[in-house]
Structures are given as C-alpha cells and as structure tokens.
Amino acid sequence: MLDEKKMMENETINEAVDVFLNNPNNDDKNVQMETYYGKLRNSVENNLSQLNVPPIIRKIIFSAPDLFYLVWKLTFEPEIEGNHKRKVAYALLYFLSPIDIIPDFIPGFGVVDDVIVVCYVLNALFNDIDEKYIEQYWHGDEKLLNLVKAILREIDNIRQFVIDFVKNPLTSMMKEKSKK
C-alpha cells in the first residue's frame, strides 16, 4: 500500500513535482502527451492481443492508456488543488518513470504497477473531490469508479492470497517445531 505521508514528505519527490507543475512549457507537453497517449493505446492493444492473461490483468493493462490520459489532465485541472494535485502529479511521474516495481520494458505487464498506483490515488480523490472534476477527462469504456474499485478489490485479493500462501506454511512449520 502507498505510504502517502512519506511520499508527501519526500523532499526530492516534492522538488520534482514542483518543477513539473510549474514548467512554463506545459502547453508543448500537452501535444507530446497526446502523442504518447496514442502510442501507448496502440502498444497496449497490440501487446494485449498476443498475451494469454487473466481477465483482471487484461483489464488493468487495457485501462493504462486511459488512466495515463486522465492523470495527465487532472494534474493541470484548476479545480484540483493542494495535496490532491500533488498526489495526482506523483502518480503521473510514477507512470512516466521507467524505474518502478515492474519495469516498463516488459511488454504489457510493465504498466500494471503504474495502474495500481493511479487507482490508489484516484480512490483517495473520489473520497474528497466531486466526481465531475475527475470523470470529465475519462475516456474509458467502463465507469471510472467501478473500474478503480474492481482493480483495487482484485489487488487486495491477490495481496491476501500471497499473505495466506506465505503465512499458512510458516504457521504449520512453527506448530511442528513446537511439538518437538
């Protein structure tokens, strides 16, 4: 899970976000973003057709271009201010960074961690900000809030499975040792 407090207190990240948000060339970056969005969507569609993956992973991967576009637009949305804007900018920078949990050079799967980070940030926004400011830039086929909840629910199920997978054998092993 994201530690929002640590993220918001990290001086290096804060400096990068300030530079990004206050860049006078952001209009040029909008043109670059539109190009990147189109390339990302084409890449995801091409890679996805070649992969045999579980439906939730397919949903996560396929939503990546639309979520990227959304966080880009939300980063510069005037109605989103303060810490909310910073969280969205952090999510965007994470999306753009090639150095993250799942490297972006892995076809298709490289965006899974990016989407998860974005979903955590969007979930926090939905709790505090009027949906209309968030959903106005959404281009996906599914309702945004439903998508975010579905992805986070599945990630929580996977997390719990991993915890149980590790915990159960260790608990059994500890019981066996205590019997001896």
Secondary structure in CASP SS format (residue, H / E / C, confidence):
PFRMAT SS
TARGET T0000
AUTHOR 0000-0000-0000
METHOD secondary structure of the structure
MODEL  1
M C 1.00
L C 1.00
D C 1.00
E H 1.00
K H 1.00
K H 1.00
M H 1.00
M H 1.00
E H 1.00
N C 1.00
E H 1.00
T H 1.00
I H 1.00
N H 1.00
E H 1.00
A H 1.00
V H 1.00
D H 1.00
V H 1.00
F H 1.00
L H 1.00
N C 1.00
N C 1.00
P C 1.00
N C 1.00
N H 1.00
D H 1.00
D H 1.00
K H 1.00
N H 1.00
V H 1.00
Q H 1.00
M H 1.00
E H 1.00
T H 1.00
Y H 1.00
Y H 1.00
G H 1.00
K H 1.00
L H 1.00
R H 1.00
N H 1.00
S H 1.00
V H 1.00
E H 1.00
N H 1.00
N H 1.00
L H 1.00
S H 1.00
Q H 1.00
L C 1.00
N C 1.00
V C 1.00
P C 1.00
P H 1.00
I H 1.00
I H 1.00
R H 1.00
K H 1.00
I H 1.00
I H 1.00
F H 1.00
S H 1.00
A H 1.00
P H 1.00
D H 1.00
L H 1.00
F H 1.00
Y H 1.00
L H 1.00
V H 1.00
W H 1.00
K H 1.00
L H 1.00
T H 1.00
F C 1.00
E C 1.00
P C 1.00
E C 1.00
I C 1.00
E C 1.00
G H 1.00
N H 1.00
H H 1.00
K H 1.00
R H 1.00
K H 1.00
V H 1.00
A H 1.00
Y H 1.00
A H 1.00
L H 1.00
L H 1.00
Y H 1.00
F H 1.00
L H 1.00
S C 1.00
P C 1.00
I C 1.00
D C 1.00
I C 1.00
I C 1.00
P C 1.00
D C 1.00
F C 1.00
I C 1.00
P C 1.00
G C 1.00
F H 1.00
G H 1.00
V H 1.00
V H 1.00
D H 1.00
D H 1.00
V H 1.00
I H 1.00
V H 1.00
V H 1.00
C H 1.00
Y H 1.00
V H 1.00
L H 1.00
N H 1.00
A H 1.00
L H 1.00
F H 1.00
N H 1.00
D H 1.00
I C 1.00
D C 1.00
E H 1.00
K H 1.00
Y H 1.00
I H 1.00
E H 1.00
Q C 1.00
Y C 1.00
W C 1.00
H C 1.00
G C 1.00
D C 1.00
E C 1.00
K C 1.00
L H 1.00
L H 1.00
N H 1.00
L H 1.00
V H 1.00
K H 1.00
A H 1.00
I H 1.00
L H 1.00
R H 1.00
E H 1.00
I H 1.00
D H 1.00
N H 1.00
I H 1.00
R H 1.00
Q H 1.00
F H 1.00
V H 1.00
I H 1.00
D H 1.00
F H 1.00
V H 1.00
K H 1.00
N H 1.00
P H 1.00
L H 1.00
T H 1.00
S H 1.00
M H 1.00
M H 1.00
K H 1.00
E H 1.00
K H 1.00
S H 1.00
K H 1.00
K C 1.00
END
